[in-house]
């Protein structure tokens, strides 16, 4: 037949975009490889130009960052106005930069009106107004013992003691000691007219204000002399007048039940067994030593858990009465684990047990805070104060640690 020959089976034209395409129009292998290489070169050029753009952008950003940092470093640090100690009071803390704290306390006979601590804010202001000290009645706490009469003074008081009592609070026993000599030969030699002999009472003589003390504790008059005694829980040293505490916890036999720890105190001891807080709201603690609890890992989405103390430690101190203040009682510090960045900011504070204003917490250096006793304590009494150390990294809260400090105050000033 005449006309165009029919295409062979399997070579039918296929309708493609742009028209008909048949196997006879396909690129050869060499042509296809050449086209691929051209595309690769095109992409490589685009990639090079893109990388150059990225490098240029990074360079511009680095220059901008250096410029901002230089301006920030040249600017003076933000500080708050200087504070002074209130009349009849004291101030603790001499740095007024952001996040630094200043603490206030009053002298004996005065009480603090206003906040006991203020913090310097980033805007250059303090968190509260500067407090003042207001006079109080020293005799309202009934400081005189054994029937003594309290007399008010300016910021102080004085105890007038009844016969047989001495000391600043009438706490010591002493007094006149008259002895009769019943017609002994010695009395007859001293006085032929009377048989009454009056012994010099050294205890009363040296117990007067302004005179040195004969004994550390109590003085007992004896015929022609005197002797010193110590309270229960103390023994007298070889000098005959110094009292030394007996450490009941160091004895050969245990004095506390099993599972408790003995803490020696002035004139006695205490058996303690601190316990971890009970778990609640995805927060639980485990005891890692007799005096420390650690928080178990928090769930990923539990913010309340992460805000709870990471560690809780327990500490016990024994103090005499009327200890001279101010004095540092306790220190808190932090140390980062090897290979891990530590916090670049720490905040210290008192979070419990400071209702009477006996203590302040202040930073002593970059990594350490100190608990300071600023008011004298008179025993016997037991006080508890909870101190907190919060860790921050780039102003972001990381964790906090609580130390529970228990203070046993002896009834004696030695």
C-alpha positions, 0 to 999 in steps of 0.5 A: 500500500502507498503512504507512510509506513506504520510505526513498529509495535512498541514505538507509538508516539507519546503525548508530552508537554510541548508536543509529541515525543517519541523514542527517536527524540531521546537524548543520548547517554553522553548528552544526558550526562553533559546536561547533568554536569551543567546542572551541577555546575549551576547549583555549585555556583549558586551554593558558592554565592549563598555561602558568601552571603552567609559569611557576609551576614555572619561578619556583619552580625559579629561586628554589631555584637562587638559594637553593642558589647563595647557600648555596654562595657563602657557604660557604668554599672547600675547601682542603687543609692547609698544607705546608712545605718538607722539611728540606734541600729546597724547596717550589714552590706556595703555594695549597692550594685544590682542584686546585692542585699543590705540588711538592718538590725537594731540595738538592744532596747529598740525594734525594727520598723520596716523591712529587715532586708532590701535588694537593689533592682535593675532600675536602680531602686531598692525593694523597700524603704529604709527602716528605722529603730523604735525604742522598746521596754527592756523590762517587758520581757521580765529579764530579772530572775529569782524575784529581782526588780527591773529598772529601765534605762536608756536603751538598757535595763538593770536588775536590783537583786534580793538578798542572796542573789547576784549577777546581771539577772540575779541568776547567781546565788550568793550573799552575806555569810555570818558565822557564830563562833561558840566561845572557841579559844580563837574567838576569845583571843579576838574579842573578850567582849563578844563571841560573834565573828563575821567572816569576809565574804569574798563571793559578795565582795567580788560579785559587785559590778566592776570587779573581776569574777572569782568563779566562772559560774557560782561562788560558795563562801567558806570559813576564811575562803571560798570555792567555785562550783559548776552547773550540772553538765560541766566539770571544774578544771584544775584552776578551781574556777573554770567550768568545762562542758562535759561532752556526753556524746563522746562517752563510751556508751551511747546516750541516744536511741538507735537511729538518732544522732547525739548533738552535744550542747552546753550542759547537756545533749540532744538526740536528733533525727531529721526527716525529709519532707513528705512527697506531694505534687510530683515532688519527693525527696530521698535521704542521701546522708543522716543530715541531707535530703535530695529531690528526686528527678522532676517530670519534664513538664513540672515547673512546681517541682523544679521550684522546690529545693534541690537539696535540704541539709540540716545543721546543729549549733550550740551557743552560750548565752549573751554571745558578743555580736555580730558573729558569723555562725554558718556559711553556705557555698556552691561548687560546680561539678567537673566539666559543667558550667556553674551558676554565674549568680547566687542569691542568699536569704532567710526563708523561715524562723527569723521572726525575732530579727536575731539573724541576717544573711549576707554575701561574703564573696561571689560564691559564699553567703554568711548567716550572722547573729546580730542580736544577743541570745539568752538561754535556755532556748532553741531557735531554728532558722532556714537559709536559702541559696538560689542559683542563676545562670544568665539571670535564669533560675536553675535551682535552690538549696535550703539549709535548716539551722537549729541553734541550742542556746545554753543558760550559761554565758560560757 
